Amino acid sequence: MLVLSNLYPPQHVGGYELRCQSVVDGLRRIGHEVFVLTGRFRGDALGASENDVARVLHVGWGPPYPPEDLTGLLLCEASDRRALAEAIAARRPEVVDVWGMEFASQSLVAGLLASGGAAVHVTLEDTWLRDAYTRDPLCALTQITDDLGVELPASIRRLCCLGLERPHVGAARVCFVSGALAELYSEAGFRSVNAGVRIAGIDPAPFRRIKPAEPPPPFVILNVGQLTASRGHMELIEAAARVAADESCPWPIVVRIVGGGGDDYVGTLKGLAKRVASDKLRVEFVGEVAPPRIAESYGNAHLFVFASRLPEGLPRVLMEAMAAGVPIIATNTGGQRDILEAGRWGKLVAARSTAALAGAIRDAVVNLPDWQARARSARRHAFEQFAIEHYVRGHAQDLIETASGGVAPNEPLGAVAEPTANELDGFGRALGAAAQEHAERMDVGAEPENAWRMGVVLKRARRPDAAEALFARLRDAGANVASQRRATFHLAELAMARGDWSQAVDLLGQCLSVAPDHAKAAFDLRYAERERLPEHLAALREGARRGAVTLQ
């Protein structure tokens, strides 16, 4: 069995690789041989010997980022396909278990799903396969070359096989981790006859040691997770302030927020917390907690609040809160419904509604014994249904059925030849010239999406000066929030390539003000503030020095 797991580095999102490790370890315990193919990160996540793990793939949406020059991007794609094809040929797995490839190249995923090298099982935890193809630069490249009338060499076109189309998953077995996630895909027209739902699990053992909280005062509200604007911390703090200000509130309230985030966003939250602080309300920022110790964070909490604005796939923090016996309030935006069984095990409220959240918190404060009684029942349910071993047994059966179903032979994944230096050079020159000519007459206000894609091509191919002019026009046109975010981000990276650190910091700040969850902008900002260039921009700087991004 070959498990693909394109992980973030351990220091970035520790909980994700622990979930993957739990599944891998569980499969091994019940007798399956598992080999893991994962990204290029430092650290010993997955806790396996080098014979069991190959760290070879280039991560697409998390650090370390692939190069920003077009040559580097294409060669990374070719390298990943070669590594994947070699692993399949050498291991001859009965099934390839694709787990957590949401940060991978969409062309790589499409190539894998289209190949007949092995039966493929895909676990979907998020909306990545539904949406990510629109953001992947290799997917956009095929559309841009067609629009410009530039011939795309066959070797490059086959590396960009996806275009702006979703990959075909008819031959793969698809497993959604929640019914809500399956609905989100279905609503977008993404359907597969081989799709099913299996709710993933957690390791309940650390939560068995959590004792019920001492009676208030104070009344402790807990939130655990990454600190990003999409997770609704502002609404949580404001709602708690409303409840604390009500004379009928019997106790002082403490809002305890566990997790790390970008300095700008955390600073904004702390500013809000300071403004609303009173004798009846205090907000505590605990910071990041190592995943092995996360269970301890749930101790002494009277209420867990998950205020995400996102259509969540399966927020496992709710499973953790249930296993810890903490009453729950969650927004009704996705997999929360599956975990809480439409409100049976906790209260569901509308997202982005401070009033709805405050009303639920007020009810929990006033009727705490009733909420705690439901939490005790929810805890028993969590231990029975959300244990990782329970999930692994079902997942293993899915893999066995996938393997027995087989896959029709198709073009081998490794058949894609690497582009030659001459092909890359000729293509880059033709693309850069055509893109610049088109950019000069483009109405960026009328074509914001195409202008953004054109800017990416100009930035990565041959004409960074033209790219900068186009991005600046796009930003000034103010077409829409997404285009503004994308334009300021790419303008900032071009400024970093020139060594204009103050402008880069300003532009990245503008990008993050529009899109606080833009992980790559936050990553770049840390470097720009120290006047250092991230590795993925090294080739872009060389191109800026020469007046063009080289393809040699």
HELIX and SHEET records of a PDB file:
HELIX    1   1 GLY A   14  ARG A   29  1                                  16    
HELIX    2   2 LEU A   70  ARG A   91  1                                  22    
HELIX    3   3 MET A  101  PHE A  103  5                                   3    
HELIX    4   4 GLN A  106  ALA A  114  1                                   9    
HELIX    5   5 TRP A  128  ASP A  131  1                                   4    
HELIX    6   6 ALA A  132  THR A  134  5                                   3    
HELIX    7   7 PRO A  137  LEU A  148  1                                  12    
HELIX    8   8 ALA A  154  LEU A  159  1                                   6    
HELIX    9   9 GLY A  179  GLU A  187  1                                   9    
HELIX   10  10 ALA A  205  ARG A  208  1                                   4    
HELIX   11  11 ALA A  229  ARG A  231  5                                   3    
HELIX   12  12 HIS A  233  ALA A  245  1                                  13    
HELIX   13  13 ASP A  263  VAL A  276  1                                  14    
HELIX   14  14 PRO A  291  TYR A  298  5                                   8    
HELIX   15  15 ARG A  316  ALA A  324  1                                   9    
HELIX   16  16 GLN A  336  LEU A  340  1                                   5    
HELIX   17  17 GLU A  341  GLY A  343  5                                   3    
HELIX   18  18 THR A  354  VAL A  366  1                                  13    
HELIX   19  19 LEU A  368  GLN A  385  1                                  18    
HELIX   20  20 ILE A  388  GLY A  405  1                                  18    
HELIX   21  21 LEU A  413  ALA A  415  5                                   3    
HELIX   22  22 ALA A  421  GLU A  440  1                                  20    
HELIX   23  23 PRO A  448  ARG A  460  1                                  13    
HELIX   24  24 PRO A  464  ALA A  477  1                                  14    
HELIX   25  25 VAL A  481  ARG A  498  1                                  18    
HELIX   26  26 TRP A  501  VAL A  514  1                                  14    
HELIX   27  27 ALA A  519  GLU A  529  1                                  11    
HELIX   28  28 GLU A  535  LEU A  537  5                                   3    
HELIX   29  29 ALA A  538  ARG A  546  1                                   9    
SHEET    1   A 7 VAL A  53  LEU A  57  0                                        
SHEET    2   A 7 PHE A  35  GLY A  39  1                                        
SHEET    3   A 7 LEU A   2  SER A   5  1                                        
SHEET    4   A 7 VAL A  95  TRP A  99  1                                        
SHEET    5   A 7 ALA A 119  LEU A 124  1                                        
SHEET    6   A 7 ARG A 173  PHE A 176  1                                        
SHEET    7   A 7 ALA A 195  VAL A 197  1                                        
SHEET    1   B 6 LEU A 281  GLY A 287  0                                        
SHEET    2   B 6 ILE A 253  VAL A 258  1                                        
SHEET    3   B 6 PHE A 219  VAL A 224  1                                        
SHEET    4   B 6 LEU A 303  PHE A 306  1                                        
SHEET    5   B 6 ILE A 328  THR A 331  1                                        
SHEET    6   B 6 LYS A 347  VAL A 349  1                                        
END                                                                             
